[in-house]
């Protein structure tokens, strides 16, 4: 059962912005992409962030083609701004909080059934077109896996920035990237991201290992897990004593 807590992180956003978002129609995929941008900017107390397509894929579960269409829609609505001064592969995304400049897109018009039937009768039969499908080769699959793996490594280091601002210089550090990859391969992203949320609290606790980088987490992972398990056991024991 999910049990979200504010101490694990939260997005600080003005009520005026939420009210404005409630009044504008945004398609499902576009809203998912917009929420990702807000999460990765305001969620880390930043006004902008460099986000790759692979990161969007991980966050939303959508395909790259769908994400690109959603980004273009958000640009047309003036909900986001995009920059890329360094000609990097990943663009820098900015949520446009000036809601007075947002532009609502027109709704799709649904024709009545009778009109559709008449239109169909008046149309000549067109030749069938072959369906376009993604051709997945071994090289393509390997490339996609590598991109997703790289994006997850970036996300792990990104999570550590909240604990240790110096981690923003570690994205190109081979040792820290290797440690991040080892953590992902051994424990998985969901488990690691959950453990990282413990660190602001456990780093201040006596007898707990101090962990500020992916490498330190890799070296002291089991020690941290053991200490947390013992602490939980103590809390449960104390609760029983209070009840008795």
C-alpha positions as CSV (number, residue, x, y, z in Angstrom):
1,X,0.0,0.0,0.0
2,X,1.4,3.4,-1.0
3,X,2.1,5.8,1.9
4,X,3.5,9.1,0.5
5,X,5.0,11.4,3.2
6,X,6.0,15.1,2.8
7,X,9.4,14.3,4.4
8,X,10.2,12.2,1.3
9,X,9.9,15.3,-0.9
10,X,7.2,17.5,-2.2
11,X,6.5,20.0,-5.0
12,X,6.1,23.6,-3.8
13,X,3.7,25.3,-6.3
14,X,1.5,28.4,-6.0
15,X,-2.3,27.8,-5.7
16,X,-2.8,30.3,-8.5
17,X,-0.9,28.1,-10.9
18,X,-3.0,25.0,-9.9
19,X,-6.2,27.0,-10.3
20,X,-5.1,28.1,-13.7
21,X,-4.2,24.5,-14.7
22,X,-7.7,23.5,-13.6
23,X,-9.2,25.9,-16.1
24,X,-7.2,24.9,-19.2
25,X,-7.8,21.7,-21.2
26,X,-4.7,19.6,-21.6
27,X,-4.7,16.2,-23.3
28,X,-3.6,13.2,-21.3
29,X,-0.2,12.7,-22.8
30,X,0.6,16.4,-22.8
31,X,-0.4,16.6,-19.1
32,X,1.9,13.7,-18.2
33,X,4.8,15.4,-19.9
34,X,3.9,18.8,-18.2
35,X,3.7,17.1,-14.8
36,X,7.2,15.5,-15.4
37,X,8.6,19.0,-16.2
38,X,7.1,20.5,-13.1
39,X,8.3,17.5,-11.0
40,X,11.9,17.9,-12.2
41,X,12.0,21.6,-11.8
42,X,9.8,22.8,-9.0
43,X,10.2,19.4,-7.3
44,X,14.0,20.2,-6.9
45,X,13.4,23.9,-6.2
46,X,14.7,24.8,-9.7
47,X,13.2,27.0,-12.4
48,X,14.6,24.9,-15.3
49,X,16.1,21.5,-15.9
50,X,17.8,19.5,-18.7
51,X,15.5,16.6,-19.4
52,X,16.2,13.9,-22.1
53,X,13.6,12.0,-24.0
54,X,14.7,8.8,-22.2
55,X,13.9,10.5,-18.8
56,X,10.4,11.4,-20.1
57,X,9.9,7.8,-21.2
58,X,10.9,6.5,-17.7
59,X,8.7,9.1,-15.9
60,X,5.6,8.8,-18.1
61,X,5.8,5.3,-19.6
62,X,5.1,6.9,-23.0
63,X,7.0,6.3,-26.3
64,X,9.4,9.0,-27.6
65,X,7.2,9.8,-30.6
66,X,4.2,10.4,-28.3
67,X,6.4,12.5,-26.0
68,X,7.6,14.7,-28.9
69,X,4.0,15.3,-30.0
70,X,3.1,16.2,-26.4
71,X,6.0,18.6,-26.1
72,X,5.1,20.4,-29.3
73,X,1.5,20.8,-28.1
74,X,2.7,22.3,-24.8
75,X,4.9,24.7,-26.7
76,X,1.9,25.8,-28.9
77,X,-0.1,26.4,-25.7
78,X,2.9,28.4,-24.3
79,X,2.9,26.3,-21.2
80,X,6.6,25.5,-21.5
81,X,9.7,27.2,-22.8
82,X,12.6,25.2,-24.3
83,X,16.3,26.2,-24.6
84,X,19.5,24.5,-25.7
85,X,22.4,26.9,-25.6
86,X,25.1,24.3,-25.5
87,X,23.6,22.2,-28.4
88,X,23.3,19.3,-26.0
89,X,21.2,16.2,-26.9
90,X,18.8,17.0,-24.1
91,X,16.9,20.3,-24.0
92,X,16.4,22.6,-21.0
93,X,12.7,22.8,-20.1
94,X,11.1,25.7,-18.2
95,X,7.5,25.8,-17.0
96,X,5.9,29.1,-18.0
97,X,4.1,30.3,-14.8
98,X,2.7,33.4,-16.5
99,X,-0.7,31.8,-17.1
100,X,-2.0,35.0,-18.7
101,X,0.1,34.0,-21.8
102,X,-1.2,30.4,-22.0
103,X,-3.2,29.5,-25.1
104,X,-6.0,27.0,-25.1
105,X,-6.1,24.8,-28.1
106,X,-9.5,24.3,-29.9
107,X,-11.5,21.2,-29.0
108,X,-11.8,18.5,-31.6
109,X,-15.2,18.6,-33.4
110,X,-17.1,15.3,-33.4
111,X,-19.4,15.0,-36.4
112,X,-22.9,13.5,-36.0
113,X,-23.2,9.9,-37.2
114,X,-25.4,10.9,-40.1
115,X,-22.9,13.3,-41.5
116,X,-20.2,10.7,-41.2
117,X,-22.3,8.2,-43.1
118,X,-23.0,10.7,-45.9
119,X,-19.4,11.6,-46.2
120,X,-18.4,8.0,-46.4
121,X,-20.8,7.3,-49.2
122,X,-19.6,10.3,-51.1
123,X,-16.0,9.3,-50.9
124,X,-14.4,7.0,-53.5
125,X,-12.7,3.9,-52.3
126,X,-9.1,4.7,-51.8
127,X,-6.3,2.1,-52.0
128,X,-5.3,0.5,-48.8
129,X,-2.1,1.7,-47.2
130,X,0.2,-0.6,-45.4
131,X,0.5,0.0,-41.7
132,X,3.6,1.6,-40.5
133,X,5.2,-0.3,-37.6
134,X,8.4,0.3,-35.7
135,X,11.1,-2.1,-36.9
136,X,13.0,-3.3,-33.9
137,X,16.4,-4.7,-34.6
138,X,19.0,-6.0,-32.2
139,X,20.9,-2.8,-32.5
140,X,17.9,-0.6,-31.9
141,X,16.9,-2.6,-28.8
142,X,20.5,-2.4,-27.5
143,X,20.5,1.4,-28.1
144,X,17.2,1.9,-26.3
145,X,18.4,-0.1,-23.3
146,X,21.6,1.9,-23.2
147,X,19.6,5.2,-23.3
148,X,17.3,4.1,-20.6
149,X,20.2,2.9,-18.4
150,X,22.0,6.2,-18.9
151,X,18.9,8.1,-18.0
152,X,18.4,6.1,-14.8
153,X,22.0,6.8,-13.8
154,X,21.4,10.5,-14.3
155,X,18.2,10.3,-12.2
156,X,20.1,8.6,-9.4
157,X,22.7,11.3,-9.3
158,X,20.0,13.9,-9.6
159,X,18.3,12.5,-6.5
160,X,21.6,12.8,-4.6
161,X,21.8,16.6,-5.4
162,X,19.1,17.2,-2.8
163,X,21.4,15.6,-0.2
164,X,24.7,16.8,-1.5
165,X,24.8,19.8,-3.9
166,X,28.3,18.8,-4.9
167,X,26.8,15.8,-6.8
168,X,25.9,18.2,-9.6
169,X,29.5,17.8,-10.7
170,X,29.3,14.0,-10.7
171,X,27.3,13.4,-13.9
172,X,30.4,12.8,-15.9
173,X,32.3,11.0,-13.1
174,X,33.0,7.4,-14.2
175,X,33.3,6.1,-10.6
176,X,30.0,7.6,-9.5
177,X,28.3,6.5,-12.7
178,X,29.6,2.9,-12.3
179,X,28.4,2.9,-8.6
180,X,25.0,4.1,-9.8
181,X,24.8,1.3,-12.5
182,X,25.8,-1.3,-9.9
183,X,23.0,-0.1,-7.6
184,X,20.5,-0.3,-10.4
185,X,21.6,-3.7,-11.6
186,X,21.6,-5.2,-8.1
187,X,18.6,-3.5,-6.4
188,X,16.5,-1.7,-9.1
189,X,15.5,1.9,-9.5
190,X,12.4,1.9,-7.3
191,X,14.3,0.4,-4.4
192,X,17.3,2.7,-4.7
193,X,15.2,5.9,-5.1
194,X,13.2,4.9,-1.9
195,X,16.5,4.3,0.0
196,X,17.8,7.7,-1.1
197,X,14.8,9.4,0.5
198,X,15.9,8.0,3.8
199,X,19.3,9.7,3.7
200,X,18.5,13.3,4.9
201,X,17.2,11.7,8.1
202,X,19.6,8.8,8.6
203,X,22.7,10.9,7.9
204,X,21.8,12.8,11.1
205,X,21.3,9.7,13.2
206,X,23.9,8.3,15.6
207,X,25.5,5.0,14.5
208,X,24.1,5.2,11.0
209,X,26.5,5.5,8.0
210,X,26.8,8.9,6.4
211,X,26.0,8.6,2.7
212,X,26.3,11.5,0.3
213,X,27.2,9.9,-3.0
214,X,26.2,6.9,-5.1
215,X,29.6,5.3,-4.4
216,X,29.1,5.6,-0.6
217,X,25.6,4.1,-1.0
218,X,27.0,1.2,-3.0
219,X,29.7,0.6,-0.4
220,X,27.4,0.9,2.7
221,X,24.1,-0.2,1.3
222,X,23.7,-3.3,3.4
223,X,24.9,-1.6,6.5
224,X,22.3,1.1,6.1
225,X,19.5,-1.4,5.4
226,X,20.5,-3.4,8.6
227,X,20.5,-0.2,10.7
228,X,17.1,0.8,9.4
229,X,15.7,-2.7,10.0
230,X,17.0,-2.6,13.6
231,X,15.5,0.9,14.2
232,X,12.1,-0.3,12.9
233,X,12.2,-3.3,15.2
234,X,13.0,-1.0,18.2
235,X,10.1,1.3,17.4
236,X,7.7,-1.7,17.1
237,X,9.0,-3.0,20.5
238,X,8.5,0.4,22.1
239,X,4.9,0.6,20.7
240,X,4.1,-2.8,22.2
241,X,5.5,-1.8,25.6
242,X,3.3,1.4,25.6
243,X,0.2,-0.7,24.7
244,X,0.9,-3.2,27.4
